[in-house]
Amino acid sequence: MAEKRYLVLARKWRPQSFDDVVGQDHITRTLCNAISSGRIHHAFLFIGSRGIGKTTTARILAKALNCLSSSGPTVTPCGTCDNCRSISEGTNIDVIEIDGASNNSVDDVREIRENVRMVPSSGRYKVYIIDEVHQLSIAAFNALLKTLEEPPPHAVFVLATTEAHKVPATIISRCQRYDFRRVPIASIIELLRKILEKEQVKASDEALHAIARAAEGGVRDAESILDQLISYCSGEIAFKDVFDVLGLVDWHVLHTLCDAVLNKDVAGLLLLVEDVVANGKDLSQFVQEILRYYRNLLVCKTANGTDLLHLPEEELLEVQQRAQRFTLTGLIRMVEQFAELTSGFDSQLAQRIALEALLIRISKAGVELSVDAVLEKLLLLEAGGAAGAPAPVQPRPPDPSQAGPVEAAPTAPAKPRRITLTTDTLAAHWPAIQQHAGRASLNLGVWLVKAEPAAIEGDALVLRFPSGAAQARNIVEKPENRGTLEEALAQITANVRRFRTELIPETAPAAANTPQGIPAFMTTVSQEDAREAMQDPLVAKVIDAFKGRIVDIKHPGAPAAGERSP
Ligand SMILES: [Zn+2]
């Protein structure tokens, strides 16, 4: 039904003259100059995304060439003569519109070649508008090329495409090329205002801005959204209505999400998800929007990427500004992870938990990346060699001048540095195990966030899940995930080979959630400070790797903990 109304509105407000075409002044001006100087090329190539005026401009060109109100081609077709009217209605026999997607065979093009020889019946020119021309077969292109090489003087071809790179160079070289642009937000808003005025409907400025942004520079999309809104709203169209009708989250939400990730604002991220859920948005769609958003950042980050975005300038600036704050590797990882997240959702709850876990992970991504980089370097240094074949491992005596927050003790030259895990050391090593498993399987990693490492019993790790996280537990228990986690345990620990899970009953005392204490042999600072320091995955990993202990805590730019609190 919406589709039907949309057609009505789009047809109703379709531009009838070059002056009415929105946001393509560079094209209409050139076409007008060509018409008034009588230098009309026989083949035009109109390039640009869908719904930004290529076919509309082609029809206006056809009217300009064939309008009966003037003795020759005119830049101001009357719009009322038989030719102008039948061209607008798509019934003029001299203006032939062909959909390249469904008429792409060599026979279709041969038919054009035969038809083109005949002189126009009521106009001066026969105008062939071939939409989606890139869909023609190779044989059809070859047939078309012959016509373009020796066109009869009364023939004008307008080839329109969204994908110019799929059009053979031999065809392109025969055409005058016109690149249609995404329409700036301001121009779309201006157009919407004109339509609203004629339709006698009111809309807030914010709503118009939102429609224009959602249309991403496409006039037809903007008109279609406005049409739906006119049906949806009884009174004035408000900002919120736009996102209700589209079922979308505002771009503003995506910018906010991105900022929260950059600022490692976990609470902000969870509130944002809460908000999206509370507003009844579909989470799979939301994830896809996030994916598209980060994909935009990624494209922006790469050379010449901005040409591919087709974003209005205002939006481009917002995206560029944020893209600069991420590393390229970081963005690639995020896009990969969100892409992975879009597959394999089976319930709204699963979507939500997985999304929250991933958001937390990526907001910590900077730390995680540097952990890997630093560890790799340290291990290499420790091995006493540069990159390449591993050098013979030498035990290194402690160097007093290197004393820092973490004191490296002389360690055994064992190659895989496996640790003996006990219930007491479990909390300290859990982040490393989680990360290891998460790197092997993102899916496992996100669900493990819900698990609490409770104890080591013999060669088994006991993982507890809160009563509300039964699903997380089931997923972790899946055979493939069980294998991955057990492999991580085998690689990191010397003594733990398997794990079992427990669901904490609802009536369980809150004490079950209390974090493990950090044993005294690992630290000479207070439990509280040590626990805080161990929450930093870098610290936890370095302590793990070098069998270190925390002797002092220095915050960047702040005095040591010992100096602060005597
Ligand atoms: Zn006319």
Boltz pocket constraint, residues with backbone or C-beta under 6 A from the ligand:
constraints:
  - pocket:
      binder: B
      contacts: [[A, 63], [A, 66], [A, 67], [A, 68], [A, 69], [A, 77], [A, 78], [A, 79], [A, 80], [A, 81], [A, 82], [A, 83], [A, 84], [A, 85]]
      max_distance: 6.0
